[in-house]
C-alpha cells in the first residue's frame, strides 16, 4: 500500500487569498477559525488541485476561484494557482494547477 502525505499547500490569488503557504506537520495539522476566515477556501484549493472541483463537487467553470476586488467583481489579468508538495512512499511529488485568463485586445 502506498503512503501519501501532504507536506505543503501554496495558494496564489485563489479566491480571497493573495498568497499563502500551509506547512503540514508529520502528526496532524488543524485548520480552525471563525466563519468566513478561509477554512473552506483552503479545502477548495486542495480539491481543485487534485480534481478541478470545489468541496461541493462543482467544476471550476461553476465556481469562482478568482480574487474579488473591493467592488465585488473579479480582478482580471491575475494568474491563479495552487501548488501541493506531497510525499509518496518517500519520494517527493509536486502538483500544480493554474488558471490563466486569455486576453485579446478588441479591434476597432
C-alpha positions in Angstrom: 0.0 0.0 0.0 1.3 3.5 -0.9 1.8 6.1 1.8 0.8 9.6 0.6 1.4 12.7 2.8 0.6 16.3 2.0 3.6 18.4 3.1 2.7 21.9 1.8 -0.1 23.7 0.0 0.6 27.0 -1.6 -2.2 29.3 -2.8 -1.7 32.2 -5.1 -4.6 34.5 -5.9 -7.1 31.8 -5.1 -10.5 33.2 -4.1 -9.8 35.7 -1.3 -6.2 34.5 -0.6 -3.5 36.5 -2.3 -0.6 34.4 -1.2 -0.5 31.6 1.5 1.6 28.6 2.2 0.5 26.0 4.7 3.0 23.6 6.0 1.5 20.3 7.3 3.2 18.6 10.2 4.2 14.9 10.5 1.5 14.2 13.1 -1.5 16.4 12.2 -2.5 19.9 11.2 -5.6 21.6 12.5 -7.2 24.4 10.5 -9.7 26.3 12.6 -11.2 29.7 12.8 -14.3 31.8 12.8 -16.8 31.7 9.9 -15.5 33.5 6.8 -11.8 33.1 7.7 -10.9 30.8 4.8 -11.2 27.2 6.1 -13.4 26.1 3.2 -11.2 28.1 0.7 -8.2 26.0 1.8 -10.2 22.8 1.3 -11.5 24.1 -2.1 -7.9 24.8 -3.1 -6.9 21.2 -2.3 -9.8 19.6 -4.1 -9.3 22.0 -7.1 -5.6 20.9 -7.2 -6.5 17.2 -7.3 -9.8 17.1 -9.2 -10.5 20.5 -10.7 -13.6 20.8 -8.4 -14.5 22.6 -5.2 -15.5 20.9 -2.0 -19.1 20.7 -3.2 -18.1 18.8 -6.4 -18.7 21.8 -8.7 -16.2 22.1 -11.6 -14.1 25.2 -11.9 -16.4 26.6 -14.5 -19.2 26.5 -12.0 -17.5 28.2 -9.0 -15.3 31.2 -8.9 -11.6 30.8 -7.9 -10.8 34.4 -8.9 -9.9 37.0 -6.4 -12.6 39.7 -6.0 -11.9 43.4 -5.8 -13.4 45.9 -3.4 -16.4 46.3 -5.8 -17.1 42.5 -5.5 -16.1 41.9 -9.2 -13.3 39.5 -10.2 -9.8 41.1 -10.6 -8.6 40.4 -14.2 -5.2 39.6 -15.6 -4.2 37.6 -12.5 -2.7 34.1 -12.5 -4.5 31.9 -10.1 -2.7 28.8 -8.9 -2.4 26.1 -6.2 0.7 24.0 -5.7 0.9 21.0 -3.5 4.1 19.1 -2.3 3.4 15.5 -1.5 5.5 12.6 -0.2 4.6 9.4 -2.0 6.4 6.4 -0.4 9.3 8.7 0.5 9.6 10.3 -3.0 8.6 14.0 -3.5 5.8 14.8 -5.9 4.8 18.4 -6.9 1.3 19.0 -8.2 0.3 22.4 -9.6 -2.9 23.7 -11.2 -3.0 27.2 -12.7 -5.8 29.3 -14.3 -4.6 31.9 -16.7 -7.1 34.1 -18.5 -6.7 34.7 -22.2 -7.0 38.4 -23.0 -7.4 39.6 -26.5 -7.3 43.3 -27.3 -10.6 44.3 -29.1 -10.2 45.6 -32.6 -11.6 48.9 -33.7 
